[in-house]
Amino acid sequence: MDFEYAEDVEIDVCLNSNGAWLDYGELERLKDKSEAGYTGDKDAKAVEEWEEMMAKRRRNELNSLLGRLI
């Protein structure tokens, strides 16, 4: 398991199955943040965080695949 963050909301992520879990109330907090919108630097920061999270997942998936092949 690993943790990713969207602002102050912690998202539990399984690196093996790419599943994601939210604790009670976190989905509502994410919806509120989405409806409120992001402006300026927060947009750029959110995009950067998303890209970093996806790059980390791709690295983990590639490492897992290579491990199975070896």
C-alpha positions as CSV (number, residue, x, y, z in Angstrom):
1,M,0.0,0.0,0.0
2,D,1.0,3.6,-0.6
3,F,-0.6,6.9,0.0
4,E,-1.3,9.7,-2.5
5,Y,-2.6,13.1,-1.6
6,A,-5.1,15.4,-3.3
7,E,-4.6,18.6,-1.3
8,D,-5.2,17.4,2.3
9,V,-7.1,14.2,1.4
10,E,-5.1,11.0,1.8
11,I,-5.9,8.4,-0.8
12,D,-4.9,4.8,-0.1
13,V,-3.4,3.1,-3.2
14,C,-2.6,-0.5,-3.9
15,L,0.5,-0.7,-6.0
16,N,-0.2,-4.2,-7.1
17,S,-3.7,-3.9,-8.3
18,N,-3.9,-0.1,-8.8
19,G,-6.9,0.1,-6.6
20,A,-7.7,3.2,-4.6
21,W,-9.6,3.5,-1.3
22,L,-11.1,6.5,0.5
23,D,-11.9,6.7,4.2
24,Y,-15.3,7.8,5.4
25,G,-16.0,11.4,4.3
26,E,-13.1,11.7,2.0
27,L,-15.1,11.4,-1.2
28,E,-17.3,14.3,-0.1
29,R,-14.2,16.4,0.7
30,L,-12.9,15.6,-2.8
31,K,-16.2,16.6,-4.4
32,D,-16.3,19.8,-2.4
33,K,-12.7,20.7,-3.5
34,S,-13.6,19.9,-7.1
35,E,-16.8,22.0,-7.1
36,A,-14.9,24.9,-5.5
37,G,-12.4,24.7,-8.3
38,Y,-8.7,25.4,-8.4
39,T,-7.1,28.5,-9.6
40,G,-3.6,29.6,-10.6
41,D,-0.8,27.7,-8.9
42,K,-3.1,25.1,-7.4
43,D,-4.0,24.0,-11.0
44,A,-0.4,23.6,-11.9
45,K,0.4,21.9,-8.6
46,A,-2.5,19.4,-9.1
47,V,-1.4,18.6,-12.6
48,E,2.2,18.1,-11.4
49,E,1.1,15.9,-8.5
50,W,-1.1,13.8,-10.8
51,E,1.8,13.3,-13.3
52,E,4.2,12.3,-10.5
53,M,1.7,9.8,-9.2
54,M,1.1,8.3,-12.6
55,A,4.9,8.1,-13.3
56,K,5.4,6.3,-10.0
57,R,2.7,3.8,-10.9
58,R,4.2,3.2,-14.4
59,R,7.6,2.6,-12.8
60,N,6.1,0.2,-10.3
61,E,4.2,-1.7,-13.0
62,L,7.3,-1.9,-15.1
63,N,9.4,-3.1,-12.2
64,S,6.8,-5.7,-11.4
65,L,6.7,-6.9,-15.0
66,L,10.5,-7.1,-15.2
67,G,10.5,-9.0,-11.9
68,R,8.1,-11.6,-13.3
69,L,10.1,-12.0,-16.5
70,I,13.4,-12.5,-14.7
